Amino acid sequence: MQQGSRTGSQKKTYKGTIEITRSGMAFVVVEGQAKDILVKQKNLNTALDGDEILVAAIKQGKGAGGRVEGVVTEVLKRKKSEFTGTLDVSKGFAFLVPDKGTFMPDIYIPANTLGEAKSGDKAVVRVVAWGEKTKKPVGEILEILDASDTNDLAMKEILIESGFPLSFPAEVLEELKEIKEVMSPEEIAVRKDFRDTLTFTIDPVDAKDFDDAISFRKVRNGVYEIGVHIADVSHYVTPGTQLDVEAEKRATSVYLPDRVLPMLPEKISNELCSLRPHEDKFTFSAVFEVDAKGKVKKYWLGRTIIHSDHRFTYEDVQEIIENQTGAGKYEKELLLLNDMAQSLRAERFRNGAINFSSQEVRFQLDDKGKPIGIVVKESKEAHQLIEEFMLLANRTVAQHVANIKVNNQEVAFPYRVHDAPDEEKLQLFAMFASKFGHKLDMHKPETIAESFNKMLQAAHGKPEQHVLETLGIRTMAKAAYTTDNIGHYGLGFEFYCHFTSPIRRYPDVLVHRILAQVLASSVKEDKLLEKRCKHSSEMERKAMEAERAANKYKQVEYMQEFIGEEFDGVISGVAHFGFWVETVDTKCEGLVSIHNLSEEFMHNESDYSLVGAHTGKRYRIGDKVRISVVSASLAKRQLDYDLVEEGVTRTAPSAKQRSESSRRASPTATADRLPNVANLTATKEARLNVANQTAKKGQHPNHAGKKRTSLYQPIGITGTYLPKKHRKGKRKSGENGTFL
């Protein structure tokens, strides 16, 4: 049904995504509509938060800009079908009482599916039907969880809350058994054979799925053949199969600190397709003839077979690059590849790419998944070596397909695009950067990118570096998949796609299929391609949310061991009731409440600071401070810090004060306590006003802490839905996004 269509009774019907607040009031986000549609709790008709639904208008708001009120008429697509909770078993039946979920009813479980389950068990249940008369969910038990394993329980809850199934359906596993592992001579014969060419992989030390490899061959003096070989997933995962349906549904693998939830079953991701050393593997390749500076003379695209000679870790390669002893394995080849990569990298930045280098953390875990250390990951030359050749392959494939015409029409293709930054957000960021003495030239796109890079270089190693990088990324639009190519602003590419990771990203599988058709001159139009792109972008965002939530959980778990201890930190956000501090060594962010400061402080929004009413003491984003750890709540994924001030001794905050700070600083929020580059839009503000008005009529819109997916903040950050008076008290969950 089309957006804005009429039903038989002449009620206007809309298609959109529903977002439910803790008060029970809901809002339907409709693409192209200036205002969301209000739905009261009694009119939800089984719709759950995040579902794609049809809503019929039943009341038009007052005035030309009034808000439409509606009733849900149909649920088109559930955000998730699996839930965690506690079983309540009775004679002949049971219920799962969900742990989380706004207005999620208990799930009925028939006796014949209970097995050995008993009351009090923690379980994962899949909803299989909604009762016709009762409209209550009916489910089946997928897994009984070990309640004593809090880490496993927490990670699984995060995955399920984000809408990712924990296991593969039986029909997928059955189909997997039919896949032939033998490489037929007929298939090998139609592929270009690189098995005798030096080939190796470079991956993280804990990687299990190797989806890219590099081959190296000297052609003649000053000319080299560099192959970028990618696991040929599309050879095994074919359209229309259950394996393909499930891969498209998941769209991405999810990487948590202690596990990977794969897009594809392990037989595909870790065995058949993984480019493990000393094994023949089918690949799809981009092969380049280049000079010593990496300048491409010509290229070839096609299906291949390779044999990896060695598996390097990034640490292995970095050691070879830094030491250059002459004794490193394939050292000569690696050093030449590194020189080429650095030349490609320098050329990218000259051509307008932006050099963001946001920091990420990696957890060192014991055998029970408990964090015993946190390492800040750096992008070194070994990482850049792989990155530059992958970017080259991605760009070349996109450019090649873009140049092909079928019946004078461009080939529909899943481009990876990145729009230019919003001018208003850019101006706000420029004002903030100027507080640290950095100036942005915003006259045209080329000067924006150039001045961004100069600013980031000038800020390197300074207290404001991380804040500027984080806010700079937020200022940028979020990259997405679409058939409408607008180029990639952040990378400075006119054409770009994702070709190099089909084991973990479904759009790469689509790229492989379309490229194969283009090379065979047999292009078949996929009329659902844009819809597939949109779904993949949405699932990518959900995966990022899950990864941030899991990282925050592990950071809080780690800091539980350091209650009362002191750390150096940098102020990462400011609100009227306190400020957030990120520890320098471990990047663990916590709140310093205004209750714990030595005098009364006022919030200076224009300066992004708190200012002492009596002394004029100022705490501003980017300032270095020293803090002590006060509390670490795993349930809330929240850290509370106390400021260590010279010559000041204070008692710990009271439970009431901690509760007030916690209420104001929800653990899942992000951007509103930071500079307004990611502030609320008028649409969302109007929505809050509607909720507050309704509250005056007897309903209490207690939005505080309601986790929701924000469509109003850049880079797909998870936000928290708060009443107006608490709007600036939101906590970020670690919003290092991506525009690649």
Secondary structure as UniProt FT lines:
FT   TURN            3..4
FT   STRAND          5..6
FT   TURN            8..9
FT   STRAND          12..20
FT   TURN            22..23
FT   STRAND          26..29
FT   TURN            31..32
FT   STRAND          37..39
FT   HELIX           41..43
FT   TURN            45..46
FT   TURN            49..50
FT   STRAND          52..59
FT   TURN            64..65
FT   STRAND          69..77
FT   STRAND          82..90
FT   TURN            91..92
FT   STRAND          93..98
FT   TURN            102..103
FT   STRAND          107..110
FT   HELIX           111..113
FT   TURN            115..116
FT   TURN            119..120
FT   STRAND          122..130
FT   TURN            132..134
FT   STRAND          137..145
FT   TURN            147..148
FT   HELIX           150..161
FT   TURN            162..163
FT   HELIX           170..177
FT   HELIX           185..189
FT   STRAND          192..193
FT   TURN            195..196
FT   STRAND          198..203
FT   TURN            205..206
FT   STRAND          212..220
FT   TURN            221..222
FT   STRAND          223..231
FT   HELIX           233..236
FT   TURN            239..240
FT   HELIX           242..250
FT   STRAND          254..256
FT   TURN            257..258
FT   STRAND          259..261
FT   HELIX           267..272
FT   TURN            277..278
FT   STRAND          280..291
FT   TURN            292..293
FT   STRAND          296..307
FT   STRAND          310..313
FT   HELIX           314..323
FT   TURN            329..330
FT   HELIX           331..350
FT   TURN            351..352
FT   STRAND          360..365
FT   TURN            367..368
FT   STRAND          371..377
FT   HELIX           381..402
FT   STRAND          405..406
FT   TURN            407..408
FT   STRAND          409..410
FT   STRAND          415..418
FT   HELIX           423..434
FT   TURN            435..437
FT   HELIX           445..459
FT   TURN            460..461
FT   TURN            463..464
FT   HELIX           465..475
FT   STRAND          480..482
FT   TURN            489..492
FT   TURN            502..504
FT   HELIX           506..519
FT   TURN            520..521
FT   TURN            527..528
FT   HELIX           529..559
FT   HELIX           560..562
FT   TURN            563..564
FT   STRAND          566..575
FT   TURN            576..577
FT   STRAND          578..583
FT   TURN            584..586
FT   STRAND          589..593
FT   HELIX           594..596
FT   STRAND          601..604
FT   HELIX           605..607
FT   STRAND          609..612
FT   TURN            613..615
FT   STRAND          618..620
FT   TURN            621..622
FT   STRAND          624..633
FT   TURN            634..637
FT   STRAND          638..643
FT   TURN            646..647
FT   HELIX           655..664
FT   TURN            667..668
FT   TURN            672..673
FT   HELIX           676..678
FT   HELIX           682..696
FT   TURN            697..698
FT   TURN            704..705
FT   STRAND          706..709
FT   HELIX           714..716
FT   STRAND          718..721
FT   HELIX           724..726
FT   TURN            727..728
//
